[in-house]
Amino acid sequence: NGYFTYILLNTDNMLSKIGRTKNISNRINSIKRDSATENIHLISLKSIDIEGYLHNLMKDKNVYGEWFKLDYKDVSFIVDDNDFDYKNKELFNLYILKHNG
């Protein structure tokens, strides 16, 4: 279907967005504009559409819309258990610092 599933992190509020798109660069730029911040970063990317599955899996962590209050363990579980193609190690380290610091 041509969709990628992504996880983004807003480092202003430490909320994560789980979504899908056909063009990750355009999507990130759109979210930056809509959120009025440049602090939106790609955590992870998978080359198939599992957005609905992940929304359901993390429904207890939902804050609003597609934004979730995820901790390091949540993100690690999502990314590792679902074999994501890309993982931003620097942001994973930031999660550890924010949630254990």
One Martini backbone bead per residue (centre of mass of N, CA, C, O) as a GRO file, in nm:
protein
  101
    1ASN     BB    1   0.048   0.066  -0.004
    2GLY     BB    2   0.307   0.274   0.073
    3TYR     BB    3   0.327   0.275   0.380
    4PHE     BB    4   0.435   0.433   0.677
    5THR     BB    5   0.541   0.382   1.000
    6TYR     BB    6   0.549   0.615   1.278
    7ILE     BB    7   0.767   0.776   1.525
    8LEU     BB    8   0.731   1.062   1.719
    9LEU     BB    9   0.900   1.345   1.886
   10ASN     BB   10   0.820   1.583   2.133
   11THR     BB   11   1.056   1.767   2.320
   12ASP     BB   12   0.868   1.964   2.475
   13ASN     BB   13   0.649   1.712   2.593
   14MET     BB   14   0.707   1.398   2.534
   15LEU     BB   15   0.541   1.328   2.287
   16SER     BB   16   0.396   1.074   2.084
   17LYS     BB   17   0.366   0.981   1.736
   18ILE     BB   18   0.134   0.773   1.568
   19GLY     BB   19   0.175   0.692   1.218
   20ARG     BB   20   0.105   0.761   0.865
   21THR     BB   21   0.284   0.746   0.542
   22LYS     BB   22   0.438   0.826   0.221
   23ASN     BB   23   0.590   1.103   0.342
   24ILE     BB   24   0.797   1.180   0.595
   25SER     BB   25   0.902   1.467   0.542
   26ASN     BB   26   0.629   1.607   0.498
   27ARG     BB   27   0.503   1.521   0.769
   28ILE     BB   28   0.699   1.657   0.960
   29ASN     BB   29   0.659   1.945   0.854
   30SER     BB   30   0.354   1.957   0.915
   31ILE     BB   31   0.377   1.912   1.222
   32LYS     BB   32   0.552   2.154   1.283
   33ARG     BB   33   0.347   2.362   1.191
   34ASP     BB   34   0.100   2.266   1.369
   35SER     BB   35   0.290   2.283   1.648
   36ALA     BB   36   0.495   2.522   1.654
   37THR     BB   37   0.762   2.331   1.602
   38GLU     BB   38   1.097   2.186   1.568
   39ASN     BB   39   1.059   1.945   1.803
   40ILE     BB   40   1.048   1.711   1.570
   41HIS     BB   41   1.116   1.354   1.583
   42LEU     BB   42   1.251   1.068   1.461
   43ILE     BB   43   1.245   0.744   1.588
   44SER     BB   44   1.065   0.560   1.382
   45LEU     BB   45   1.051   0.307   1.105
   46LYS     BB   46   0.806   0.146   0.887
   47SER     BB   47   0.725  -0.028   0.570
   48ILE     BB   48   0.441  -0.054   0.717
   49ASP     BB   49   0.094  -0.072   0.809
   50ILE     BB   50   0.044  -0.037   1.189
   51GLU     BB   51  -0.120   0.190   1.324
   52GLY     BB   52  -0.382   0.063   1.442
   53TYR     BB   53  -0.242  -0.144   1.618
   54LEU     BB   54  -0.080   0.065   1.792
   55HIS     BB   55  -0.316   0.227   1.899
   56ASN     BB   56  -0.443  -0.013   2.048
   57LEU     BB   57  -0.195  -0.095   2.220
   58MET     BB   58  -0.175   0.234   2.336
   59LYS     BB   59  -0.455   0.349   2.448
   60ASP     BB   60  -0.370   0.407   2.758
   61LYS     BB   61  -0.152   0.646   2.638
   62ASN     BB   62  -0.352   0.842   2.541
   63VAL     BB   63  -0.410   1.194   2.497
   64TYR     BB   64  -0.440   1.273   2.175
   65GLY     BB   65  -0.521   1.136   1.913
   66GLU     BB   66  -0.182   1.048   1.804
   67TRP     BB   67  -0.100   1.106   2.104
   68PHE     BB   68   0.158   0.988   2.336
   69LYS     BB   69   0.257   0.858   2.662
   70LEU     BB   70   0.574   0.744   2.634
   71ASP     BB   71   0.809   0.524   2.717
   72TYR     BB   72   1.083   0.346   2.673
   73LYS     BB   73   0.943   0.068   2.689
   74ASP     BB   74   0.726   0.120   2.478
   75VAL     BB   75   0.912   0.188   2.237
   76SER     BB   76   1.081  -0.067   2.243
   77PHE     BB   77   0.851  -0.263   2.200
   78ILE     BB   78   0.746  -0.160   1.934
   79VAL     BB   79   1.015  -0.174   1.770
   80ASP     BB   80   1.110  -0.468   1.838
   81ASP     BB   81   0.840  -0.638   1.803
   82ASN     BB   82   0.802  -0.492   1.493
   83ASP     BB   83   1.058  -0.452   1.325
   84PHE     BB   84   1.193  -0.192   1.272
   85ASP     BB   85   1.398  -0.029   1.031
   86TYR     BB   86   1.421   0.231   1.226
   87LYS     BB   87   1.653   0.377   1.478
   88ASN     BB   88   1.694   0.639   1.713
   89LYS     BB   89   1.938   0.639   1.945
   90GLU     BB   90   1.936   0.925   2.062
   91LEU     BB   91   1.632   0.919   2.150
   92PHE     BB   92   1.651   0.679   2.336
   93ASN     BB   93   1.843   0.822   2.533
   94LEU     BB   94   1.645   1.049   2.606
   95TYR     BB   95   1.433   0.872   2.735
   96ILE     BB   96   1.609   0.767   2.961
   97LEU     BB   97   1.672   1.041   3.092
   98LYS     BB   98   1.373   1.143   3.136
   99HIS     BB   99   1.278   0.860   3.298
  100ASN     BB  100   1.563   0.843   3.501
  101GLY     BB  101   1.645   1.156   3.599
   0.00000   0.00000   0.00000
